[in-house]
Amino acid sequence: MSKTLKIVTIGGGSSYTPELIEGFILRKDELPIRELWLVDIEEGKEKLEIVGEMAKRMVKKAGLDWDIHLTLDRRAALKDADFVTTQFRVGLLDARIRDERLPLKYGMIGQETNGAGGMMKAFRTIPVILSIIEDMKELCPNAWLVNFTNPAGMITETAIKVGGWKKTVGLCNVPIGSFKSNHIVLGYPEDSDKLFHKYAGLNHFHWHKVWNECGDDVTEELIDRLYNPKSEWAGKVSEMKNIRKLPFNYEQVKELGVLPCGYHRYYYITEEMLRDELEDYKNHTTRAEVVKQTEKELFELYKDPALDYKPEQLTKRGGTHYSEAACELIASIYNDKRTVMVVSTQNNGTITDLPYDCIVEVSSVITGHGPEPFNWGSFKPCARGILQMMKSMEETVIKAGVNGDYDAALQAFTINPIVTSGETARTLLNEMLVANKDYLPQFETTIEKLIEEGVTYNPGDL
């Protein structure tokens, strides 16, 4: 164990960074930080400088003597790092806008981590995460990799199974939102820990059960309070900022017998979600376009030389509770705290319905040697089937993203239940590949062929 810590954040110019800095400051007595390195690329230089100066102000206000470095040189930052966190977006927010609007153009769900958009985001990200791991093998071979980059489950699986970086843990802030909202619905303060939650599934595709302090299973009670149209809570609780609170089908959730996550709306009430998304598409108010405006406003705030704390407006960005996850994970590993958290890690038999060595998102005890998942067992058939289908889709996406395999990419589109199969899926895939040609080196030959065949992408069509 190091006497002092060097922590590196790749994607340091993100609007989320102030929340990360706040989380480290709150754990100043647990984490003997010596250096914080914020890394970005040339296109993100301005944002890095703005948010980096704000980070320095926050640290100064806290009376800490941490060295904060801002750099575009990833290798210099990684040298002798103890923890590396990743929160980058290949192609920046314009790529997210394409990920959301292109599927909608063809009448399909457009979402940054689900459906066609999520798969394209994975294709762009996989070469970068593997490149980062190659640098880490040389420059910081003992570091932990804490991945917050979406789609977090697939990127974590790529890091561990393809990159061979076993000391990788994937994170998501979604479970924290449901943890807090479930406490509120059952009459506890949102920051209480009276309820015991047990999560299992995949990133952005998990379910959970809940017990109270007396050991009683209160999952059915929560289903009734949250999803029964007659309940006073129905439609009033939002575990997430970035997904509409359209009501689930009460009868269907009762049959599941477990609580869904917000992203399940794209699969359980696809028609209703698509209807609203198509309205957003028509009005140019898709989530990506709203986020781009929110980010613009946030960075105007961050420029204020008097601002030395995380502004409330950051909660609108959709990444609230980020620091609670990322910073607590680091603190728990470093101090062997054995905090219970929901993370993406190797299955190792935790969910018996899935391959032993695949990556799952599950409740785990975070130890000095990493996550130790809680056993879940099997799901009921109504959840098991779609879970297995989604895992097969993830594995096929990774195959395509690593090898630039067009056939596997088309197969992944076909497997995904919110992508229309057939010729429309092929047309969408082709246009998305061409639209992302600057960020898909593994598909270079395929894209050149598509362009020769007349496949085009015109931003004006969106």
ZAMARGU-4260 file (C-alpha; in steps of 0.2 Angstrom, whole numbers, plus 5000, padded with zeros to 4 digits):
<rodrens>
0) 5000/5000/5000 | 5007/5017/4995 | 5010/5030/5009 | 5002/5043/4997 | 4991/5041/4982
5) 4992/5046/4964 | 4975/5046/4956 | 4972/5049/4937 | 4956/5053/4929 | 4955/5051/4910
10) 4941/5062/4903 | 4946/5075/4916 | 4938/5089/4907 | 4921/5082/4910 | 4907/5092/4918
15) 4906/5078/4931 | 4924/5082/4938 | 4919/5094/4951 | 4908/5080/4959 | 4923/5068/4958
20) 4934/5081/4967 | 4920/5084/4980 | 4920/5066/4983 | 4939/5065/4986 | 4938/5080/4997
25) 4925/5072/5008 | 4936/5057/5010 | 4952/5067/5013 | 4955/5057/5030 | 4953/5041/5021
30) 4963/5044/5005 | 4981/5051/5007 | 4981/5059/4990 | 4997/5066/4984 | 4993/5070/4966
35) 4977/5071/4955 | 4980/5071/4937 | 4966/5076/4925 | 4969/5070/4907 | 4960/5075/4891
40) 4962/5076/4873 | 4966/5091/4862 | 4948/5094/4858 | 4944/5095/4876 | 4958/5106/4881
45) 4947/5121/4885 | 4935/5112/4896 | 4950/5103/4905 | 4958/5120/4909 | 4941/5127/4915
50) 4936/5113/4926 | 4954/5110/4931 | 4955/5128/4938 | 4939/5125/4947 | 4946/5109/4955
55) 4961/5118/4961 | 4949/5131/4969 | 4939/5117/4978 | 4955/5109/4984 | 4962/5126/4991
60) 4946/5130/4999 | 4947/5113/5008 | 4964/5117/5015 | 4972/5103/5006 | 4990/5103/4998
65) 4986/5091/4984 | 4995/5093/4967 | 4983/5094/4953 | 4990/5092/4936 | 4981/5096/4920
70) 4988/5087/4904 | 4985/5081/4887 | 4999/5068/4889 | 4990/5052/4895 | 5006/5043/4897
75) 5014/5056/4908 | 4999/5055/4919 | 4998/5036/4920 | 5016/5034/4926 | 5016/5026/4944
80) 4997/5029/4946 | 4988/5020/4960 | 4970/5022/4953 | 4965/5026/4936 | 4947/5032/4933
85) 4939/5033/4916 | 4924/5045/4912 | 4928/5049/4893 | 4916/5051/4878 | 4924/5046/4862
90) 4917/5059/4849 | 4911/5071/4862 | 4893/5075/4864 | 4890/5077/4845 | 4893/5058/4844
95) 4880/5056/4857 | 4868/5067/4847 | 4871/5055/4832 | 4868/5040/4843 | 4851/5046/4849
100) 4845/5054/4833 | 4850/5042/4819 | 4840/5027/4827 | 4825/5039/4829 | 4827/5044/4811
105) 4823/5026/4807 | 4809/5024/4820 | 4819/5016/4834 | 4824/5020/4852 | 4838/5032/4852
110) 4848/5031/4868 | 4866/5033/4873 | 4869/5016/4881 | 4854/5006/4875 | 4849/5000/4857
115) 4859/5005/4842 | 4866/5021/4850 | 4873/5011/4865 | 4881/4998/4853 | 4889/5012/4842
120) 4896/5020/4858 | 4904/5004/4863 | 4912/5002/4846 | 4920/5019/4847 | 4926/5016/4865
125) 4933/4999/4864 | 4949/5003/4855 | 4952/5017/4867 | 4950/5007/4883 | 4962/4994/4876
130) 4974/5007/4871 | 4974/5014/4889 | 4976/4997/4896 | 4992/4994/4885 | 4999/5010/4893
135) 4994/5005/4910 | 5003/4988/4908 | 5019/4998/4905 | 5017/5013/4916 | 5007/5008/4931
140) 5005/4989/4931 | 4998/4988/4949 | 4985/5001/4947 | 4966/4999/4949 | 4955/5004/4934
145) 4939/5011/4939 | 4928/5013/4924 | 4913/5025/4923 | 4913/5026/4904 | 4897/5020/4896
150) 4892/5007/4891 | 4900/5003/4908 | 4896/4984/4908 | 4903/4981/4890 | 4918/4992/4893
155) 4922/4983/4909 | 4920/4966/4901 | 4932/4972/4887 | 4945/4978/4900 | 4945/4962/4910
160) 4942/4948/4897 | 4950/4956/4881 | 4963/4968/4889 | 4967/4956/4903 | 4966/4970/4916
165) 4959/4960/4931 | 4960/4975/4943 | 4945/4983/4934 | 4929/4988/4942 | 4914/4996/4933
170) 4903/5009/4941 | 4886/5016/4938 | 4876/5029/4948 | 4859/5022/4945 | 4858/5010/4959
175) 4861/5024/4972 | 4846/5033/4965 | 4834/5019/4968 | 4842/5015/4985 | 4838/5033/4990
180) 4820/5033/4983 | 4816/5016/4990 | 4820/5023/5008 | 4809/5039/5005 | 4794/5028/4999
185) 4795/5017/5014 | 4796/5032/5026 | 4814/5033/5029 | 4826/5048/5026 | 4834/5046/5009
190) 4852/5045/5016 | 4846/5031/5028 | 4853/5014/5027 | 4839/5005/5036 | 4835/4995/5020
195) 4846/4981/5013 | 4846/4981/4994 | 4852/4966/4983 | 4855/4970/4964 | 4859/4958/4950
200) 4859/4959/4931 | 4869/4969/4919 | 4874/4988/4918 | 4858/4998/4915 | 4849/4981/4915
205) 4848/4976/4933 | 4834/4971/4945 | 4834/4972/4964 | 4826/4965/4980 | 4824/4975/4996
210) 4823/4969/5015 | 4819/4980/5030 | 4829/4981/5046 | 4818/4967/5054 | 4823/4956/5040
215) 4807/4956/5031 | 4807/4956/5012 | 4798/4972/5007 | 4800/4970/4988 | 4782/4967/4984
220) 4777/4981/4995 | 4788/4993/4985 | 4782/4986/4969 | 4764/4990/4975 | 4769/5008/4981
225) 4779/5013/4966 | 4769/5005/4952 | 4751/5002/4957 | 4742/5016/4948 | 4731/5018/4964
230) 4746/5022/4975 | 4750/5039/4981 | 4768/5037/4975 | 4764/5031/4958 | 4773/5042/4945
235) 4780/5053/4959 | 4797/5045/4962 | 4811/5047/4950 | 4827/5037/4953 | 4835/5045/4937
240) 4836/5062/4930 | 4839/5057/4912 | 4824/5045/4909 | 4806/5050/4908 | 4795/5044/4922
245) 4783/5035/4911 | 4773/5022/4921 | 4778/5003/4920 | 4764/4990/4918 | 4760/4986/4936
250) 4754/4969/4932 | 4770/4965/4923 | 4781/4971/4937 | 4771/4961/4949 | 4775/4945/4939
255) 4793/4949/4939 | 4793/4950/4958 | 4809/4961/4957 | 4811/4980/4955 | 4817/4985/4938
260) 4829/4999/4935 | 4824/5015/4925 | 4832/5009/4909 | 4820/4994/4908 | 4807/5006/4902
265) 4815/5005/4885 | 4812/4986/4885 | 4795/4985/4895 | 4786/5000/4888 | 4795/5002/4871
270) 4780/5009/4862 | 4777/5023/4875 | 4795/5028/4876 | 4798/5028/4858 | 4782/5039/4855
275) 4789/5052/4867 | 4807/5051/4860 | 4800/5054/4842 | 4792/5070/4849 | 4809/5075/4856
280) 4817/5071/4839 | 4805/5082/4830 | 4807/5096/4842 | 4826/5094/4843 | 4825/5091/4862
285) 4832/5074/4863 | 4842/5070/4879 | 4859/5073/4871 | 4854/5090/4864 | 4847/5095/4881
290) 4863/5089/4889 | 4874/5099/4877 | 4865/5115/4882 | 4866/5110/4901 | 4885/5107/4899
295) 4887/5124/4890 | 4878/5132/4905 | 4889/5122/4918 | 4905/5127/4910 | 4900/5146/4910
300) 4897/5143/4929 | 4914/5134/4931 | 4923/5149/4923 | 4918/5160/4938 | 4934/5163/4948
305) 4924/5164/4964 | 4916/5147/4961 | 4924/5134/4973 | 4911/5121/4976 | 4900/5110/4965
310) 4885/5120/4959 | 4867/5113/4961 | 4864/5114/4942 | 4876/5099/4940 | 4862/5087/4946
315) 4853/5091/4930 | 4867/5083/4920 | 4861/5065/4925 | 4877/5060/4934 | 4872/5064/4951
320) 4879/5053/4965 | 4894/5049/4954 | 4906/5054/4967 | 4897/5043/4980 | 4901/5028/4969
325) 4918/5032/4962 | 4926/5039/4977 | 4919/5027/4989 | 4925/5012/4978 | 4942/5019/4979
330) 4942/5022/4998 | 4935/5005/5001 | 4948/4996/4990 | 4962/5006/4998 | 4957/5004/5016
335) 4949/4987/5014 | 4933/4995/5021 | 4921/4981/5014 | 4908/4993/5009 | 4893/4985/5000
340) 4891/4993/4983 | 4884/4989/4966 | 4898/4986/4953 | 4901/4978/4937 | 4913/4963/4940
345) 4916/4945/4935 | 4901/4934/4938 | 4910/4919/4945 | 4893/4910/4948 | 4884/4924/4956
350) 4870/4924/4943 | 4868/4905/4938 | 4859/4910/4922 | 4874/4918/4914 | 4892/4912/4909
355) 4903/4910/4924 | 4917/4922/4918 | 4906/4936/4910 | 4904/4953/4918 | 4888/4957/4928
360) 4882/4971/4938 | 4879/4965/4956 | 4879/4970/4974 | 4896/4966/4981 | 4907/4969/4996
365) 4922/4980/4991 | 4938/4973/4999 | 4956/4977/4997 | 4957/4964/4983 | 4942/4970/4974
370) 4923/4966/4974 | 4916/4950/4982 | 4899/4948/4974 | 4884/4942/4984 | 4876/4926/4977
375) 4860/4929/4968 | 4856/4912/4960 | 4843/4911/4946 | 4830/4923/4939 | 4812/4919/4936
380) 4809/4914/4917 | 4801/4931/4914 | 4817/4940/4918 | 4830/4926/4914 | 4826/4925/4895
385) 4829/4944/4891 | 4844/4944/4903 | 4852/4930/4893 | 4848/4938/4877 | 4855/4955/4882
390) 4871/4946/4888 | 4873/4938/4871 | 4871/4955/4863 | 4884/4962/4874 | 4896/4948/4870
395) 4893/4950/4851 | 4895/4969/4852 | 4912/4966/4860 | 4917/4954/4847 | 4913/4966/4834
400) 4921/4981/4843 | 4937/4972/4845 | 4939/4965/4828 | 4930/4977/4817 | 4918/4963/4813
405) 4904/4969/4802 | 4894/4952/4803 | 4895/4952/4822 | 4890/4970/4822 | 4874/4966/4811
410) 4871/4951/4822 | 4872/4962/4838 | 4859/4974/4830 | 4848/4959/4826 | 4849/4952/4844
415) 4845/4969/4852 | 4826/4969/4856 | 4824/4988/4853 | 4832/4988/4836 | 4821/4983/4822
420) 4828/4968/4813 | 4830/4966/4794 | 4835/4978/4781 | 4831/4993/4791 | 4844/4987/4804
425) 4857/4985/4791 | 4853/5002/4783 | 4855/5010/4801 | 4871/5001/4805 | 4879/5006/4788
430) 4874/5025/4791 | 4880/5024/4809 | 4897/5017/4804 | 4900/5030/4791 | 4894/5044/4803
435) 4907/5038/4815 | 4921/5034/4803 | 4933/5046/4812 | 4932/5036/4828 | 4931/5018/4822
440) 4949/5013/4816 | 4944/4994/4818 | 4930/4996/4805 | 4941/5007/4793 | 4941/4994/4778
445) 4922/4991/4780 | 4918/5009/4781 | 4928/5013/4765 | 4919/4999/4756 | 4902/5006/4762
450) 4906/5023/4756 | 4912/5016/4739 | 4895/5008/4738 | 4886/5024/4740 | 4882/5024/4759
455) 4882/5042/4765 | 4879/5052/4781 | 4872/5070/4780 | 4871/5079/4797 | 4858/5090/4790
460) 4846/5075/4788 | 4845/5074/4807
</rodrens>
